[in-house]
């Protein structure tokens, strides 16, 4: 399980308040889908750039659920400790870890079922009505889909087993490796992305070590940071290993073929015929990411995946996906492969929004962790 037991209201509110104390930028912390100042049932800790966060935001939009949005800055820069590395957030997230093992290696994917729990990532969802903390995007999406009656029925009872099989399949797609690593013979990734993530694993390790060095010797948080450092060390080797990256690209290509086969079997227009489900959200987010990275050739004419091309065109127009991903500010950096991100002014707009989400004082002087370590 990736869901906490119901917590006493005062305990949950204390944990949330501890995290929210440093989430103060009004551009990044607001109510989505409802009036500002409201206290909706759901509170989401996510990141504009995060693929797993895209899934959660799209499900919340499809279910027409307002939520308190905390768009966390997850990119290390200078002396800034990313929001998802902060002890208060890690402690909140660990409430849902239960007995799951922490991540210890790197497969190129990001699913809890594949890698184990990474205590220092997004997204995390708080359900104030049920008093629960949920981690792992797949578990979060399913929780929202099952627990509210508004919007689209994303998990019809007669399709639950099929949906579980399909979402588990999508979860194994090595998106992280495809973004952080290059194919040895052909790197299609947008140049801005490549320039922006150079040396990223070393920066993540440094940020985690910064916190670890300040934790008391007996702190129960130390294993979480040690696991993160082990993962990033493994990732740094994976993404520069030619055989590993060739395998990751082949896995991505095979996933597209798997979707083609499913669409053929169901007859479309969606993964399970005429019913739009949570599996379609997972696939839409994944295909869009592949498109942004320059892998549209995997479903281009002559690829044998014509149904995927038609599916992508149709799915990308869905209002929930447009609002939660395509039109979400800072969701993606410029890419020549996506019309919405290829315009001449896109670079300037992206950099401007990135600057608005950057804690420049902390970048220069460092993040104050004293209150969270007390």
C-alpha positions as CSV (number, residue, x, y, z in Angstrom):
1,X,0.0,0.0,0.0
2,X,1.0,3.6,-0.6
3,X,-1.6,5.1,1.7
4,X,-1.4,6.0,5.3
5,X,-3.8,4.8,8.0
6,X,-6.3,7.5,8.9
7,X,-4.5,10.1,11.0
8,X,-5.9,12.1,13.8
9,X,-7.0,15.5,12.5
10,X,-4.7,17.5,14.7
11,X,-1.7,15.3,13.8
12,X,-2.4,15.6,10.0
13,X,-2.9,19.3,10.2
14,X,0.4,19.7,12.2
15,X,2.3,17.8,9.5
16,X,0.7,19.7,6.7
17,X,1.3,23.1,8.4
18,X,5.0,22.2,8.9
19,X,5.4,21.7,5.1
20,X,3.3,24.7,4.1
21,X,5.4,27.0,6.3
22,X,8.0,27.2,3.6
23,X,5.5,26.9,0.7
24,X,4.6,30.6,0.6
25,X,4.9,31.7,-3.1
26,X,1.3,32.7,-4.1
27,X,2.0,31.7,-7.7
28,X,2.9,28.2,-6.7
29,X,0.5,27.7,-3.8
30,X,-3.2,28.3,-4.6
31,X,-6.5,26.6,-4.9
32,X,-7.1,25.1,-8.4
33,X,-10.7,24.6,-9.6
34,X,-12.2,26.5,-6.7
35,X,-12.2,29.9,-5.0
36,X,-9.0,31.1,-3.4
37,X,-9.1,30.9,0.4
38,X,-11.2,27.7,0.3
39,X,-10.2,24.6,2.1
40,X,-10.9,21.7,-0.4
41,X,-10.8,18.1,0.5
42,X,-7.6,17.4,-1.4
43,X,-4.2,19.0,-1.0
44,X,-1.6,18.1,-3.7
45,X,2.2,18.4,-3.4
46,X,3.4,18.2,-6.9
47,X,5.7,19.8,-9.4
48,X,4.9,21.6,-12.6
49,X,7.6,19.6,-14.5
50,X,6.8,16.2,-13.1
51,X,5.3,13.5,-15.3
52,X,3.8,11.7,-12.3
53,X,2.3,15.1,-11.2
54,X,0.8,15.5,-14.7
55,X,-1.2,12.3,-14.1
56,X,-2.5,13.4,-10.8
57,X,-3.5,16.9,-11.9
58,X,-5.3,15.5,-15.0
59,X,-7.3,13.0,-12.8
60,X,-8.3,15.8,-10.4
61,X,-9.4,17.9,-13.4
62,X,-11.3,15.0,-15.0
63,X,-13.0,14.3,-11.7
64,X,-13.8,18.1,-11.4
65,X,-12.2,18.2,-8.0
66,X,-10.9,21.5,-6.6
67,X,-7.6,21.1,-4.7
68,X,-5.0,23.1,-2.8
69,X,-2.0,23.1,-5.2
70,X,1.6,23.3,-4.0
71,X,3.8,23.4,-7.1
72,X,7.1,22.4,-5.5
73,X,10.5,23.6,-6.9
74,X,12.2,20.2,-7.3
75,X,15.4,21.4,-9.2
76,X,18.6,21.9,-7.1
77,X,20.3,25.2,-7.8
78,X,23.2,26.7,-5.9
79,X,22.6,26.3,-2.2
80,X,18.8,25.9,-2.5
81,X,17.5,22.7,-1.0
82,X,14.5,21.6,-3.3
83,X,11.1,21.6,-1.6
84,X,10.8,17.9,-2.0
85,X,14.1,17.3,-0.1
86,X,12.9,19.3,2.9
87,X,12.6,17.3,6.2
88,X,9.0,18.4,6.8
89,X,7.9,17.1,3.4
90,X,9.8,13.9,3.7
91,X,8.2,13.2,7.1
92,X,4.7,13.8,5.7
93,X,5.5,11.5,2.8
94,X,6.8,8.8,5.0
95,X,3.4,8.5,6.7
96,X,2.3,6.7,3.6
97,X,5.3,4.5,3.1
98,X,4.1,1.9,5.5
99,X,6.3,-1.2,5.3
100,X,7.4,-0.6,1.7
101,X,11.2,-0.8,1.1
102,X,13.0,2.3,0.1
103,X,14.5,2.7,-3.4
104,X,18.0,1.3,-3.6
105,X,18.8,1.2,-7.3
106,X,17.7,2.6,-10.6
107,X,15.7,1.1,-13.4
108,X,14.9,4.2,-15.5
109,X,11.2,4.1,-14.3
110,X,9.8,5.9,-11.3
111,X,7.0,3.6,-10.1
112,X,7.0,2.5,-6.5
113,X,6.1,-1.0,-7.6
114,X,9.2,-1.1,-9.8
115,X,11.8,0.8,-7.7
116,X,10.5,1.0,-4.2
117,X,9.6,4.2,-2.3
118,X,11.7,7.3,-3.0
119,X,11.0,9.4,0.0
120,X,12.2,12.6,-1.7
121,X,10.0,12.9,-4.8
122,X,6.6,14.2,-5.8
123,X,3.6,13.8,-5.9
124,X,2.0,13.4,-2.5
125,X,-1.7,13.8,-1.9
126,X,-3.4,14.7,1.4
127,X,-7.1,13.7,1.7
128,X,-8.4,15.8,4.5
129,X,-11.8,14.1,4.5
130,X,-10.4,10.7,5.1
131,X,-7.4,11.9,7.1
132,X,-4.9,10.1,4.8
133,X,-1.6,10.7,3.0
134,X,-1.1,9.0,-0.3
135,X,2.1,8.6,-2.3
136,X,2.8,7.1,-5.7
137,X,1.0,8.7,-8.7
138,X,-0.8,5.4,-9.6
139,X,-2.2,5.0,-6.1
140,X,-3.1,8.7,-5.9
141,X,-5.0,8.7,-9.2
142,X,-6.9,5.6,-8.2
143,X,-7.7,7.0,-4.8
144,X,-9.2,10.2,-6.3
145,X,-11.0,8.2,-9.0
146,X,-12.6,5.8,-6.5
147,X,-13.4,8.2,-3.7
148,X,-15.4,10.9,-5.4
149,X,-18.5,10.7,-7.6
150,X,-18.1,13.9,-9.6
151,X,-16.9,14.0,-13.2
152,X,-16.0,11.0,-15.4
153,X,-16.3,7.5,-14.0
154,X,-12.6,6.6,-14.5
155,X,-12.7,3.2,-12.9
156,X,-15.9,1.3,-13.9
157,X,-16.4,-1.8,-11.8
158,X,-16.4,-4.2,-14.7
159,X,-13.1,-2.9,-16.0
160,X,-11.1,-2.7,-12.7
161,X,-8.9,-5.8,-13.4
162,X,-8.2,-4.6,-17.0
163,X,-7.4,-1.1,-15.8
164,X,-5.1,-2.4,-13.1
165,X,-3.2,-4.5,-15.7
166,X,-2.9,-1.5,-18.1
167,X,-1.8,1.1,-15.5
168,X,0.8,-1.3,-14.2
169,X,2.1,-1.6,-17.7
170,X,2.3,2.1,-18.2
171,X,4.1,2.5,-14.9
172,X,7.1,0.5,-16.1
173,X,7.8,2.8,-19.0
174,X,11.4,4.2,-18.4
175,X,10.4,7.8,-18.7
176,X,13.0,9.1,-16.3
177,X,15.9,7.4,-18.1
178,X,14.6,8.7,-21.5
179,X,14.6,12.3,-20.2
180,X,17.9,12.3,-18.3
181,X,19.9,10.0,-20.6
182,X,20.7,10.0,-24.4
183,X,20.6,7.2,-26.9
184,X,24.2,6.7,-27.8
185,X,23.6,7.0,-31.5
186,X,20.8,9.6,-31.6
187,X,19.8,12.1,-29.0
188,X,16.5,13.7,-30.0
189,X,15.9,15.5,-26.7
190,X,15.3,19.3,-26.9
191,X,18.6,21.2,-26.5
192,X,17.3,23.4,-23.7
193,X,16.4,20.3,-21.7
194,X,19.9,18.8,-22.2
195,X,21.6,22.0,-21.2
196,X,19.4,22.3,-18.1
197,X,19.9,18.9,-16.7
198,X,23.7,18.5,-17.2
199,X,25.2,17.2,-13.9
200,X,21.7,16.9,-12.4
201,X,22.4,13.7,-10.4
202,X,25.4,15.2,-8.7
203,X,23.3,18.2,-7.7
204,X,20.6,16.0,-6.3
205,X,23.2,14.0,-4.3
206,X,24.6,17.3,-3.0
207,X,21.2,18.5,-1.9
208,X,20.3,15.3,-0.1
209,X,23.7,15.2,1.5
210,X,23.2,18.8,2.7
211,X,20.2,17.7,4.7
212,X,21.7,14.4,5.8
213,X,24.7,16.2,7.3
214,X,22.3,18.3,9.5
215,X,20.2,15.4,10.7
216,X,21.0,14.1,14.2
217,X,22.8,10.7,14.3
218,X,19.7,8.9,15.5
219,X,17.1,10.6,13.3
220,X,14.5,8.3,11.8
221,X,14.8,10.4,8.6
222,X,18.4,9.4,7.8
223,X,17.5,6.2,6.0
224,X,15.3,8.2,3.6
225,X,18.2,10.5,2.5
226,X,20.7,7.6,2.4
227,X,18.3,5.8,0.0
228,X,17.9,8.8,-2.2
229,X,21.7,9.2,-2.5
230,X,22.1,5.6,-3.4
231,X,19.4,5.9,-6.1
232,X,21.0,9.0,-7.6
233,X,24.4,7.4,-7.7
234,X,22.9,4.5,-9.6
235,X,21.1,6.8,-11.9
236,X,24.2,8.7,-12.8
237,X,25.8,5.6,-14.0
238,X,22.7,4.2,-15.8
239,X,22.1,7.3,-18.0
240,X,25.6,7.3,-19.5
241,X,25.7,3.5,-20.1
242,X,25.1,2.8,-23.8
243,X,23.6,-0.6,-23.3
244,X,21.2,0.6,-20.6
245,X,20.0,3.6,-22.7
246,X,19.6,1.5,-25.8
247,X,17.4,-0.9,-23.7
248,X,15.4,2.0,-22.3
249,X,14.7,3.3,-25.8
250,X,13.7,-0.1,-27.0
251,X,11.4,-0.4,-23.9
252,X,9.8,2.9,-24.8
253,X,9.2,1.8,-28.4
254,X,7.7,-1.5,-27.2
255,X,5.3,0.4,-24.9
256,X,4.0,2.3,-27.9
257,X,3.5,-1.0,-29.7
258,X,1.7,-2.3,-26.7
259,X,-0.7,0.6,-26.8
260,X,-1.3,0.0,-30.5
261,X,-2.2,-3.6,-29.8
262,X,-4.6,-2.6,-27.1
263,X,-6.3,-0.1,-29.3
264,X,-6.6,-2.7,-32.0
265,X,-8.1,-5.2,-29.6
266,X,-10.6,-2.7,-28.1
267,X,-11.6,-1.0,-31.3
268,X,-11.0,2.4,-29.8
269,X,-11.5,5.3,-29.6
270,X,-10.1,4.8,-26.1
271,X,-7.9,2.1,-24.5
272,X,-11.1,0.2,-23.5
273,X,-13.4,0.9,-26.3
274,X,-15.9,3.8,-26.0
275,X,-15.2,4.4,-22.3
276,X,-12.6,6.9,-21.2
277,X,-10.8,5.6,-18.1
278,X,-7.9,6.3,-15.9
279,X,-5.8,4.2,-18.2
280,X,-6.3,6.8,-20.9
281,X,-5.0,9.5,-18.7
282,X,-1.9,7.5,-17.9
283,X,-1.3,6.8,-21.6
284,X,-2.0,10.3,-22.7
285,X,0.5,11.8,-20.3
286,X,3.1,9.2,-21.3
287,X,2.7,9.6,-25.0
288,X,2.8,13.4,-24.7
289,X,6.1,13.1,-22.8
290,X,7.5,10.9,-25.5
291,X,6.4,13.4,-28.1
292,X,8.1,16.3,-26.2
293,X,11.3,14.3,-26.1
294,X,11.3,13.7,-29.8
295,X,10.1,10.2,-30.1
296,X,7.0,10.9,-32.3
297,X,8.7,8.7,-35.0
298,X,7.5,5.7,-32.9
299,X,4.0,6.3,-34.1
300,X,4.7,8.2,-37.3
301,X,3.3,7.0,-40.7
302,X,5.0,3.8,-41.6
303,X,5.8,2.8,-38.0
304,X,2.9,0.4,-37.8
305,X,1.4,2.3,-35.0
306,X,-1.2,4.4,-36.8
307,X,-3.9,3.9,-34.1
308,X,-1.5,5.5,-31.5
309,X,-1.2,8.5,-33.8
310,X,-4.9,8.9,-34.0
311,X,-5.4,8.2,-30.3
312,X,-2.8,10.8,-29.3
313,X,-4.4,13.5,-31.5
314,X,-7.8,12.8,-29.9
315,X,-6.6,12.4,-26.3
316,X,-4.4,15.6,-26.3
317,X,-7.6,17.7,-26.9
318,X,-9.2,16.5,-23.7
319,X,-10.0,19.6,-21.6
320,X,-8.7,18.0,-18.4
321,X,-5.3,17.2,-20.1
322,X,-5.1,20.7,-21.7
323,X,-5.6,22.5,-18.4
324,X,-3.5,20.2,-16.2
325,X,-0.5,19.7,-18.6
326,X,-0.5,21.5,-21.9
327,X,-1.6,24.9,-20.5
328,X,-0.1,24.5,-17.1
329,X,2.6,27.1,-16.8
330,X,6.1,25.7,-16.5
331,X,4.9,22.1,-17.2
332,X,7.3,21.7,-20.0
333,X,10.3,23.6,-21.4
334,X,10.4,24.5,-25.1
335,X,10.4,21.7,-27.6
336,X,10.4,21.8,-31.4
337,X,8.2,18.7,-31.4
338,X,5.1,20.3,-29.6
339,X,3.3,23.1,-31.4
340,X,2.3,24.7,-28.1
341,X,6.0,24.8,-27.0
342,X,7.7,25.6,-30.3
343,X,6.8,29.3,-30.7
344,X,9.4,32.0,-30.7
345,X,8.3,33.5,-27.4
346,X,8.1,30.2,-25.5
347,X,11.7,30.3,-24.3
348,X,11.2,33.8,-22.7
349,X,7.8,32.8,-21.2
350,X,9.3,29.6,-19.8
351,X,12.3,31.3,-18.3
352,X,10.1,34.1,-16.8
353,X,7.9,31.6,-15.1
354,X,10.9,29.5,-13.9
355,X,12.3,32.7,-12.4
356,X,9.0,33.3,-10.5
357,X,9.2,29.8,-9.0
358,X,12.9,30.2,-8.0
359,X,13.9,31.0,-4.4
360,X,16.8,33.2,-5.3
361,X,17.7,34.1,-1.7
362,X,18.0,30.4,-0.9
363,X,20.0,29.8,-4.1
364,X,22.6,32.3,-2.9
365,X,22.5,31.9,0.9
366,X,21.1,28.5,1.4
367,X,17.8,27.1,2.8
368,X,17.1,27.5,6.5
369,X,16.2,24.0,7.8
370,X,16.4,24.7,11.5
371,X,12.7,24.7,12.2
372,X,12.2,21.4,10.3
373,X,15.1,19.7,12.1
374,X,14.0,20.8,15.6
